[in-house]
Amino acid sequence: MRMKRKTMTVVSVACVLLLSFLVGCTTGNDGKIDNSSNNIKKLSEADAKTELNSYVKKIGPSTATPKRDIDSGSVDTKAELPDIDKTYPLTVEGSNQINAEIFVSPEKAGSGKDGLFNEMAEAFNKKNVTIDGKTVSVSIRSMASGTGLDYISSESYVPDAYTPSNQLWGKMLETQGTGLTTVAERTIGNTGGLLMKEATYDDIVEKYGEVTVDSLVKAVMDDDMLLGYTNPYTSSTGLSLLTQLMTHFDSENPLSDQAVDALRNFQKDLPSTLYNTLQLREVAKNGSVDILSISYQTYINTPEFKQYKYVPLGMRQDSPMYVMNDAAKEKQQVVSAFTEFVEEQANQEKASSYGFNQLDDYDYQLEAIDGATITSIQKLWKENKNGGKPIIAVFVADVSGSMDGAPINSLKQSLLNSGKYIGDDAYVGLVSYSDQVTIELPIERMDSKQRSYFTGAIKNLTADGGTATYDGTLVALSMIQEKLEEVPDARPIIFVLSDGETNEGYEFNKVAPIIKSLGVSVNTIGYNAQLDELKKLSAINESATINADNDDVVYQLKQLFNAEL
């Protein structure tokens, strides 16, 4: 039996840290809300382009005279990180005489069966354990493993201890010069792996014998299936799978030309990468995914996944515990005492009931690989994640009167700062809109000249007038269609940056069929926004809406561009 070509549809989603995947609503002329975008009519590609050209002709966008400017700012990871107490508040706050704070990955510091370490911390704190006659406690701060690494390595905020999902993050911190000591290589057991619909699994087994990294690579390269996995800059499952792939491509040197060429071929037809496991979980619930990467504990606790088969792949996710060498000695002792508490039999049994400590016979390790190699693998992924396909991206900036003041200033600054993460090979354009639409920058490759025009165009934005969001989006879509004739193999993306208000121009129900039929991802970023309008725009082709406030927008866009651009 020949496998069905392209057995999976994976949404083109790239999101930012700890944001839920947002499924939007469609609104008709009567203003009533429809809770799905599935009822948007689908046009033929030819009809969609005809309607698009007609609408854009009526919009009549003007074209600005580009002016070059220099962005003198440098990349500052520390400054980009959002206020930690606002964005990642403590999930458990200890209050005893000696308190140690721990960064904990979300699958064990969330809610419900993802909240194991929160419950253990609360129980530990109530015991009033003493060290040198002083009562001790722990505080828990939940954040993705990669985000925790960013805070620690930049010294923006350094906790007393850190328990990511796997050891790869600890290896990278060591290489980057962070002094840390391993308290436990394993606190609770877990694995990373792939979820497959039964039919997909059966097809792979029938054609390749079994599901392994080798058969997975062959199936993708033979164009038999698509694979969705999470952003390896933030997600442990994505990083462990990517690292195993690179060592599979060349076991002696995962950074060799041979490995890089294999990665490029592997990525050639894959969709855009999802930001983290939380996003992936939400996407899978929509039923639009046939195969994806995820941890076993998430799989076993998500009823929607019961139709899937789980195959462990990648490094084990055993939640090691690290203590910072610069932490006070008594706080290091608190971390050790809490780790011993977690390791007690009753707590391990509780962990097992929450889906941890399963599949202990799976023992894939990467003992020989060092942190510098893992960091280099991340960079190679960013450079090659599109498999050689260029990106065409148009930014659509809301410059209406409602954006005046802090919103437009935040929009400009965040674009200037985050623009540094746009790859040189991407094709980039910029559109602004109020009640009228202006092509601020035609689409060209993001070389040094285009980058200077991009900087100049952003700095020149001013806010005034009404809000014609869908007119601006249509003009961006038209620009992309023209550029695709020149660069037909490119992947198109639109980013709409707005406060969400729409009171001029075309309405949603007029433009939605065109956007849906042409299949272009429209990611939206809201500045002090009314998100409902932005959500339904992004939901047309299952893209992402980001609620970006003035404090964390730069970091969020950095992560978005790492995944998309």
ZATIDO-102335 format. One line per field, with one value per residue (C-alpha): residue number from 1; x, y, z. Coordinates in nm, 2 decimals. Layout:
REM residues N
num	c(NUM,...)
X	c(X,...)
Y	c(Y,...)
Z	c(Z,...)
//
This chain:
REM residues 565
num	c(1,2,3,4,5,6,7,8,9,10,11,12,13,14,15,16,17,18,19,20,21,22,23,24,25,26,27,28,29,30,31,32,33,34,35,36,37,38,39,40,41,42,43,44,45,46,47,48,49,50,51,52,53,54,55,56,57,58,59,60,61,62,63,64,65,66,67,68,69,70,71,72,73,74,75,76,77,78,79,80,81,82,83,84,85,86,87,88,89,90,91,92,93,94,95,96,97,98,99,100,101,102,103,104,105,106,107,108,109,110,111,112,113,114,115,116,117,118,119,120,121,122,123,124,125,126,127,128,129,130,131,132,133,134,135,136,137,138,139,140,141,142,143,144,145,146,147,148,149,150,151,152,153,154,155,156,157,158,159,160,161,162,163,164,165,166,167,168,169,170,171,172,173,174,175,176,177,178,179,180,181,182,183,184,185,186,187,188,189,190,191,192,193,194,195,196,197,198,199,200,201,202,203,204,205,206,207,208,209,210,211,212,213,214,215,216,217,218,219,220,221,222,223,224,225,226,227,228,229,230,231,232,233,234,235,236,237,238,239,240,241,242,243,244,245,246,247,248,249,250,251,252,253,254,255,256,257,258,259,260,261,262,263,264,265,266,267,268,269,270,271,272,273,274,275,276,277,278,279,280,281,282,283,284,285,286,287,288,289,290,291,292,293,294,295,296,297,298,299,300,301,302,303,304,305,306,307,308,309,310,311,312,313,314,315,316,317,318,319,320,321,322,323,324,325,326,327,328,329,330,331,332,333,334,335,336,337,338,339,340,341,342,343,344,345,346,347,348,349,350,351,352,353,354,355,356,357,358,359,360,361,362,363,364,365,366,367,368,369,370,371,372,373,374,375,376,377,378,379,380,381,382,383,384,385,386,387,388,389,390,391,392,393,394,395,396,397,398,399,400,401,402,403,404,405,406,407,408,409,410,411,412,413,414,415,416,417,418,419,420,421,422,423,424,425,426,427,428,429,430,431,432,433,434,435,436,437,438,439,440,441,442,443,444,445,446,447,448,449,450,451,452,453,454,455,456,457,458,459,460,461,462,463,464,465,466,467,468,469,470,471,472,473,474,475,476,477,478,479,480,481,482,483,484,485,486,487,488,489,490,491,492,493,494,495,496,497,498,499,500,501,502,503,504,505,506,507,508,509,510,511,512,513,514,515,516,517,518,519,520,521,522,523,524,525,526,527,528,529,530,531,532,533,534,535,536,537,538,539,540,541,542,543,544,545,546,547,548,549,550,551,552,553,554,555,556,557,558,559,560,561,562,563,564,565)
X	c(0.00,0.13,0.10,-0.12,0.10,0.11,-0.08,-0.09,-0.23,-0.04,-0.14,0.11,0.14,0.43,0.34,0.51,0.57,0.28,0.01,-0.28,-0.36,-0.64,-0.93,-1.12,-1.47,-1.63,-1.87,-2.13,-2.31,-2.56,-2.29,-2.37,-2.08,-2.01,-1.78,-1.60,-1.42,-1.50,-1.81,-1.60,-1.67,-1.37,-1.31,-1.09,-0.75,-0.83,-1.15,-0.97,-0.70,-0.96,-1.16,-0.83,-0.72,-1.06,-1.07,-0.71,-0.78,-1.08,-0.86,-0.60,-0.30,-0.04,0.33,0.57,0.91,1.15,1.41,1.71,1.80,2.03,1.92,2.20,2.06,2.23,2.08,2.04,1.89,1.86,1.66,1.43,1.31,0.97,0.92,0.93,0.68,0.42,0.47,0.57,0.44,0.52,0.28,0.39,0.53,0.73,0.74,0.96,1.28,1.50,1.33,1.47,1.32,1.30,1.23,1.01,0.90,0.52,0.43,0.50,0.42,0.09,-0.26,-0.43,-0.21,0.05,0.08,0.27,0.56,0.32,0.15,0.47,0.61,0.30,0.32,0.70,0.64,0.38,0.62,0.83,1.15,1.44,1.80,2.04,1.73,1.55,1.24,1.27,1.04,1.05,0.89,0.80,0.80,0.66,0.82,0.93,1.27,1.42,1.28,1.43,1.77,1.73,1.67,1.96,2.22,2.16,2.16,1.84,1.69,1.87,1.68,1.83,1.75,1.63,1.45,1.39,1.23,1.56,1.94,2.01,1.93,2.17,2.44,2.39,2.40,2.73,2.88,2.77,2.96,2.67,2.79,2.55,2.56,2.34,2.14,1.96,1.97,1.61,1.34,1.04,1.04,0.91,0.98,0.95,0.80,0.56,0.18,0.04,-0.31,-0.35,-0.37,-0.05,0.13,0.01,0.12,0.47,0.50,0.37,0.62,0.92,0.88,0.87,0.86,1.21,1.41,1.54,1.19,1.06,1.34,1.28,0.91,0.95,1.22,1.02,0.74,0.51,0.42,0.46,0.59,0.51,0.74,0.79,1.04,1.37,1.46,1.19,1.05,1.22,1.04,1.14,1.50,1.54,1.39,1.60,1.92,1.84,1.78,2.11,2.30,2.12,2.23,2.59,2.66,3.03,2.97,2.61,2.73,2.89,2.80,2.64,2.42,2.32,2.24,2.02,1.85,1.77,1.62,1.43,1.28,1.20,0.83,0.76,0.52,0.62,0.73,0.50,0.62,0.59,0.41,0.12,0.04,0.08,-0.17,-0.43,-0.38,-0.42,-0.75,-0.88,-0.83,-0.61,-0.29,-0.20,0.15,0.32,0.59,0.49,0.58,0.42,0.28,0.09,-0.03,-0.17,-0.35,-0.52,-0.85,-0.84,-0.52,-0.67,-0.72,-0.34,-0.06,0.25,0.60,0.89,1.17,1.43,1.61,1.44,1.25,1.34,1.33,1.69,1.74,2.02,2.12,2.31,2.66,2.61,2.31,2.36,2.48,2.17,1.94,2.14,2.06,1.69,1.69,1.86,1.60,1.31,1.46,1.48,1.12,1.02,1.21,1.02,0.82,0.48,0.55,0.69,0.37,0.17,0.39,0.31,-0.07,-0.02,0.14,0.50,0.74,0.61,0.80,1.11,1.24,1.30,1.65,1.77,2.05,2.29,2.57,2.86,2.70,2.80,2.62,2.81,2.70,2.34,2.35,2.50,2.23,1.97,2.14,2.16,1.79,1.70,1.92,1.78,1.43,1.26,1.46,1.61,1.27,1.27,1.01,0.80,0.67,0.47,0.42,0.09,0.11,-0.19,-0.13,-0.48,-0.56,-0.64,-0.28,-0.15,0.08,0.21,0.07,0.24,0.56,0.56,0.48,0.77,1.02,0.92,0.95,1.29,1.43,1.27,1.36,1.72,1.60,1.47,1.70,1.89,1.73,1.38,1.18,1.02,0.77,0.58,0.23,0.07,-0.30,-0.54,-0.85,-0.61,-0.34,0.02,0.29,0.57,0.82,0.79,0.89,1.27,1.53,1.63,1.98,2.16,2.00,1.64,1.71,1.80,1.48,1.28,1.43,1.36,1.00,0.93,1.07,0.86,0.53,0.28,-0.07,-0.39,-0.72,-0.96,-0.89,-0.92,-0.75,-0.88,-0.79,-0.43,-0.43,-0.57,-0.29,-0.03,-0.18,-0.17,0.19,0.27,0.09,0.29,0.62,0.52,0.53,0.90,0.98,0.72,0.87,0.85,0.64,0.42,0.33,0.15,0.19,-0.08,0.02,-0.29,-0.50,-0.78,-1.03,-1.18,-1.42,-1.33,-1.30,-1.39,-1.56,-1.44,-1.69,-1.58,-1.21,-1.21,-1.29,-0.99,-0.75,-0.87,-0.86,-0.50,-0.38,-0.16,-0.09,-0.20,-0.04,-0.18,-0.01,-0.23,-0.11,-0.35,-0.59,-0.94,-0.84,-1.17,-1.12,-0.76,-0.84,-1.09,-0.84,-0.58,-0.82,-0.90,-0.59,-0.53,-0.25,-0.17,-0.29,-0.04,-0.15,0.16,0.17,0.44,0.66,0.70,0.63,1.00,1.07,0.75,0.83,1.18,1.04,0.79,1.05,1.28,1.01,0.87,1.15)
Y	c(0.00,0.34,0.59,0.89,1.18,1.45,1.26,1.56,1.91,2.11,2.47,2.74,2.87,3.04,3.18,3.33,3.21,3.09,3.23,3.00,2.92,3.15,3.03,3.33,3.41,3.54,3.83,3.89,4.21,4.16,4.16,3.82,3.61,3.27,3.06,2.90,3.02,2.69,2.84,3.09,3.00,2.87,3.04,2.90,3.05,3.23,3.38,3.48,3.66,3.83,3.96,4.06,4.27,4.43,4.53,4.66,4.87,5.03,5.08,5.26,5.25,5.52,5.45,5.63,5.75,5.52,5.69,5.51,5.52,5.35,5.15,5.21,4.98,4.65,4.31,4.31,3.99,4.12,4.43,4.22,4.00,4.10,4.19,3.85,3.92,4.05,3.78,3.48,3.53,3.29,2.99,2.91,3.17,3.04,3.25,3.06,3.20,3.06,3.05,2.93,3.01,2.75,2.79,2.50,2.39,2.43,2.06,2.03,2.39,2.45,2.35,2.02,1.73,1.97,2.12,1.85,2.07,2.33,2.08,1.93,2.28,2.36,2.03,2.08,2.44,2.32,2.07,2.36,2.17,2.33,2.39,2.52,2.59,2.80,2.70,2.66,2.69,2.70,2.93,2.81,3.01,2.84,2.91,2.73,2.57,2.79,3.11,3.01,2.97,3.32,3.48,3.29,3.32,3.70,3.74,3.93,3.72,3.43,3.19,2.97,2.66,2.55,2.23,2.23,1.93,1.77,1.80,1.98,2.32,2.26,2.16,2.49,2.70,2.53,2.61,2.97,3.01,2.98,2.81,2.54,2.20,1.90,1.81,1.53,1.40,1.29,1.42,1.27,1.05,1.15,1.11,1.32,1.16,1.17,1.13,0.97,0.90,0.52,0.53,0.73,0.49,0.19,0.34,0.40,0.05,-0.10,0.08,0.11,-0.18,0.02,0.38,0.49,0.81,0.65,0.56,0.90,1.07,0.85,0.91,1.29,1.30,1.06,1.32,1.07,1.28,1.61,1.64,1.92,1.99,2.27,2.56,2.42,2.76,2.73,2.37,2.07,1.82,2.03,2.06,1.69,1.58,1.82,1.71,1.35,1.42,1.60,1.32,1.07,1.27,1.25,1.06,1.17,1.54,1.67,2.01,1.87,1.98,1.64,1.69,2.04,1.93,1.65,1.90,2.13,1.85,1.72,2.07,2.14,2.07,2.10,2.37,2.65,2.55,2.57,2.78,2.53,2.22,2.42,2.56,2.22,2.07,2.33,2.28,1.91,1.95,2.11,1.78,1.94,1.74,1.38,1.37,1.59,1.60,1.60,1.45,1.13,1.30,1.55,1.27,1.06,1.35,1.49,1.31,1.45,1.25,0.91,0.86,0.89,0.64,0.75,0.67,0.78,0.96,1.21,1.25,1.15,1.44,1.35,1.70,1.73,1.97,2.23,2.46,2.79,2.80,3.16,3.09,3.12,2.79,2.77,2.81,2.53,2.32,2.40,2.30,1.97,1.91,1.98,1.75,1.47,1.54,1.51,1.18,1.02,0.72,0.87,1.17,0.95,0.75,1.07,1.17,0.84,0.90,1.24,1.06,1.08,0.79,0.60,0.42,0.38,0.12,0.39,0.51,0.74,0.96,1.21,1.19,1.28,1.60,1.93,2.26,2.44,2.18,2.21,2.59,2.55,2.30,2.56,2.82,2.58,2.50,2.87,2.92,2.60,2.55,2.64,2.39,2.65,2.81,3.19,3.37,3.66,3.86,4.18,4.38,4.57,4.85,5.03,5.40,5.52,5.78,5.52,5.41,5.75,5.77,5.46,5.21,5.35,5.41,5.05,4.92,5.12,5.02,4.66,4.63,4.80,4.58,4.25,4.33,4.23,3.87,3.87,3.66,3.82,3.58,3.69,3.91,4.19,4.47,4.72,4.86,5.12,5.20,5.44,5.52,5.51,5.25,5.33,5.10,5.22,4.97,4.74,4.38,4.31,4.08,4.19,4.28,4.58,4.83,4.69,4.68,5.05,5.13,4.92,5.11,5.45,5.35,5.24,5.56,5.77,5.62,5.86,5.79,5.97,5.90,5.60,5.23,5.02,4.70,4.47,4.72,4.71,4.33,4.31,4.54,4.32,4.01,4.16,4.26,3.90,3.75,3.97,3.87,3.50,3.53,3.63,3.39,3.10,2.86,3.11,3.08,3.39,3.54,3.86,4.02,4.27,4.50,4.68,4.78,4.57,4.85,4.85,5.12,5.20,5.01,4.65,4.43,4.09,3.88,4.04,3.97,3.64,3.42,3.57,3.52,3.17,3.07,3.20,3.02,3.29,3.29,3.61,3.65,3.94,4.13,4.35,4.66,4.75,4.57,4.47,4.11,3.98,4.14,4.02,3.67,3.62,3.75,3.50,3.22,3.22,3.01,2.90,3.14,3.31,3.62,3.77,4.00,4.21,4.47,4.73,4.53,4.20,4.27,4.27,3.93,3.79,3.91,3.78,3.44,3.48,3.57,3.29,3.05,3.21,3.42)
Z	c(0.00,-0.09,0.20,0.14,0.04,0.30,0.57,0.80,0.79,1.05,1.11,1.05,1.40,1.58,1.91,2.21,2.56,2.77,2.54,2.47,2.11,2.03,1.81,1.68,1.59,1.27,1.26,1.00,0.91,1.19,1.45,1.59,1.69,1.52,1.73,1.44,1.12,0.95,0.78,0.58,0.21,0.01,-0.32,-0.60,-0.61,-0.94,-0.79,-0.47,-0.67,-0.89,-0.59,-0.42,-0.72,-0.74,-0.37,-0.37,-0.68,-0.49,-0.18,-0.39,-0.16,-0.18,-0.18,0.05,-0.06,0.14,0.36,0.50,0.87,1.11,1.41,1.65,1.91,1.98,2.08,2.45,2.58,2.93,2.83,2.61,2.89,3.04,3.40,3.56,3.84,3.59,3.32,3.53,3.88,4.16,4.16,4.51,4.75,5.04,5.36,5.61,5.76,5.47,5.13,4.81,4.47,4.19,3.82,3.72,3.37,3.31,3.28,3.66,3.78,3.60,3.71,3.77,3.68,3.55,3.90,4.07,4.20,4.32,4.53,4.66,4.74,4.94,5.13,5.19,5.32,5.57,5.72,5.86,5.80,5.98,5.89,6.16,6.37,6.10,5.92,5.54,5.24,4.86,4.61,4.26,3.94,3.63,3.29,2.98,3.01,2.74,2.89,3.22,3.05,2.90,3.24,3.41,3.13,3.08,3.46,3.43,3.71,3.87,4.10,4.36,4.16,3.82,3.71,3.33,3.15,3.05,3.09,2.76,2.92,3.20,2.96,2.77,3.09,3.19,2.86,2.88,3.21,3.46,3.77,3.87,4.05,3.97,4.28,4.10,3.74,3.78,4.01,3.82,3.51,3.17,2.80,2.49,2.17,1.89,1.88,1.57,1.45,1.42,1.04,1.02,1.25,1.06,0.73,0.86,1.01,0.68,0.47,0.70,0.94,1.27,1.39,1.46,1.40,1.08,0.95,1.06,0.86,0.56,0.56,0.58,0.31,0.09,0.11,0.27,0.57,0.75,1.10,1.34,1.63,1.88,1.88,2.01,2.16,2.42,2.42,2.56,2.34,2.03,2.14,2.23,1.90,1.70,1.88,1.82,1.45,1.42,1.58,1.36,1.05,1.17,1.49,1.50,1.42,1.44,1.31,0.99,0.64,0.60,0.90,0.79,0.44,0.58,0.81,0.52,0.32,0.62,0.68,0.32,0.33,0.70,0.82,1.04,1.39,1.68,1.98,2.26,2.38,2.53,2.19,2.03,2.27,2.19,1.81,1.84,2.02,1.70,1.52,1.25,1.34,1.25,1.40,1.65,1.92,2.29,2.62,2.75,3.07,2.85,2.63,2.91,3.07,2.76,2.67,2.31,2.25,2.32,1.94,1.90,1.95,2.14,2.03,2.26,2.07,2.18,2.51,2.83,3.01,3.37,3.52,3.67,3.96,3.94,4.22,4.14,4.28,4.37,4.59,4.96,5.12,5.33,5.03,4.85,5.15,5.12,4.75,4.85,5.12,4.88,4.62,4.88,4.96,4.60,4.58,4.87,4.78,4.85,4.63,4.35,4.37,4.34,4.04,3.88,3.93,3.74,3.44,3.53,3.60,3.30,3.02,3.23,3.00,2.74,2.79,2.51,2.64,2.49,2.74,2.50,2.36,2.52,2.57,2.30,2.04,2.15,2.12,1.77,1.68,1.78,1.55,1.26,1.30,1.28,0.97,0.80,0.94,0.62,0.42,0.19,0.12,0.15,0.36,0.23,0.52,0.52,0.84,0.86,1.11,1.26,1.26,1.33,1.59,1.86,1.84,1.94,2.23,2.41,2.16,1.85,2.05,2.17,1.82,1.67,1.94,1.95,1.57,1.57,1.84,1.72,1.36,1.44,1.45,1.10,0.88,0.60,0.35,0.42,0.19,0.39,0.33,0.54,0.51,0.74,0.76,0.92,0.71,0.42,0.33,0.25,0.12,0.34,0.20,-0.10,-0.05,-0.10,0.05,0.40,0.31,0.48,0.24,0.29,0.67,0.67,0.47,0.71,1.01,0.84,0.76,1.11,1.27,1.03,1.14,1.31,1.43,1.31,1.15,1.13,1.13,0.82,0.94,0.66,0.39,0.52,0.53,0.17,0.04,0.22,0.07,-0.28,-0.24,-0.13,-0.44,-0.67,-0.50,-0.52,-0.89,-0.86,-0.58,-0.62,-0.37,-0.08,0.24,0.29,0.62,0.73,1.07,1.17,1.46,1.59,1.89,1.73,1.66,1.30,1.19,0.83,0.50,0.42,0.67,0.79,0.61,0.28,0.31,0.51,0.21,0.01,0.30,0.36,0.00,-0.06,0.26,0.39,0.77,0.94,1.28,1.48,1.76,1.98,2.16,2.45,2.22,2.18,2.09,1.95,1.61,1.59,1.70,1.43,1.17,1.29,1.31,0.94,0.86,1.22,1.29,1.62,1.82,2.07,2.34,2.37,2.64,2.66,2.90,2.72,2.35,2.25,2.40,2.25,1.90,1.93,2.00,1.72,1.47,1.58,1.50,1.18,1.03)
//
